[in-house]
Amino acid sequence: MANYIVVGLNEEKFALPITDIQEIIKDMPITEIPAARAHVKGVINLRGTIVPVIGLRSKFRMMESHSTASSRIVIVQTPEGEPVGLYVDRVEQVAFFSEILPTTDGIGGAQAGNLSGIGKINDQLVSILHLPSILNTGGSLS
């Protein structure tokens, strides 16, 4: 069992294994990339490293919203060791799921292939993100 970081998009909660997270940073200026895929918000300069940023709202076909004081960029790494930012509305908490339920085939939609399971915190269900699927961009973020 692992600890997870719970993040929010709209009213929905998602979790990432804490071991997949390099760091969490406050929102910062993002430079757009012409002709990039719709879910790529752009790039940031993180201490001299250019890091692409994926907007999870776009990835999951949710309506975009303006950044707020709670917006964060969660820095993770591709299997090749390259940093990638995941743009989220907020980071909520560290969680431990005593039980993780498998996703069902009936979920459908943009999120179905991006989930590895469903965790439960009190009476709330939290979708656990499958990072390799989220980062699977066909070899290029642009």
Residue pairs with C-beta under 8 A, 6 or more apart in sequence:
1 96
1 97
1 98
2 17
2 18
2 19
2 96
3 17
3 18
3 94
3 95
3 96
4 15
4 16
4 17
4 18
4 94
4 95
4 96
4 97
4 119
4 126
4 128
5 15
5 16
5 18
5 21
5 24
5 74
5 91
5 93
5 94
5 95
6 13
6 14
6 15
6 91
6 92
6 93
6 94
6 95
6 121
6 126
7 13
7 14
7 15
7 16
7 56
7 72
7 74
7 86
7 88
7 89
7 90
7 91
7 92
8 14
8 88
8 89
8 90
8 91
8 92
9 56
9 57
9 60
9 62
9 88
9 89
10 57
10 62
10 65
10 89
12 127
13 92
13 121
13 124
13 125
13 126
13 127
14 56
14 88
14 126
14 127
14 128
14 129
15 95
15 97
15 119
15 126
15 127
15 128
15 129
16 74
16 76
16 86
16 128
16 129
16 131
17 128
17 131
18 94
20 76
20 77
20 131
21 74
21 75
21 76
22 75
22 76
22 77
22 83
23 75
24 72
24 73
24 74
24 75
24 91
25 46
25 72
25 73
25 75
25 85
26 71
26 72
26 73
27 67
27 71
27 72
27 73
27 87
28 44
28 73
29 44
30 41
30 42
30 43
30 44
30 53
30 87
31 42
31 43
31 44
32 41
32 42
33 40
33 42
33 43
33 52
33 142
35 142
36 42
36 141
36 142
37 137
37 141
37 142
38 58
39 54
39 55
39 56
39 58
39 59
40 52
40 53
40 54
40 55
40 137
40 141
40 142
41 53
41 54
41 55
41 58
41 87
42 52
42 53
43 50
43 51
43 52
43 53
44 50
44 51
44 53
44 73
44 85
45 51
46 75
46 83
46 85
49 83
51 75
51 83
51 84
51 85
52 84
52 85
52 141
53 73
53 84
53 85
53 86
53 87
54 84
54 85
54 86
54 87
54 134
54 135
54 141
55 64
55 87
56 62
56 86
56 87
56 88
56 134
57 63
57 64
57 65
57 87
57 89
58 64
59 110
59 114
59 134
60 110
60 111
60 114
61 109
61 110
65 89
68 89
68 90
70 89
70 90
71 87
71 88
71 89
71 90
72 87
72 88
72 90
72 91
73 85
73 86
73 87
73 88
74 85
74 86
74 88
74 91
75 83
75 84
75 85
75 86
76 83
76 84
76 85
76 86
76 131
76 135
77 83
77 84
78 84
78 135
79 132
79 135
84 135
84 141
86 134
95 119
95 121
95 126
97 119
97 120
97 121
97 126
97 128
99 119
99 120
100 117
100 118
100 119
100 128
101 117
101 118
101 119
101 120
102 117
102 118
103 112
103 115
103 116
103 117
103 118
107 115
111 127
113 130
113 133
114 129
114 130
114 133
114 134
115 127
115 128
115 129
115 130
116 128
116 129
116 130
117 128
118 125
118 126
118 127
118 128
119 125
119 126
119 128
120 126
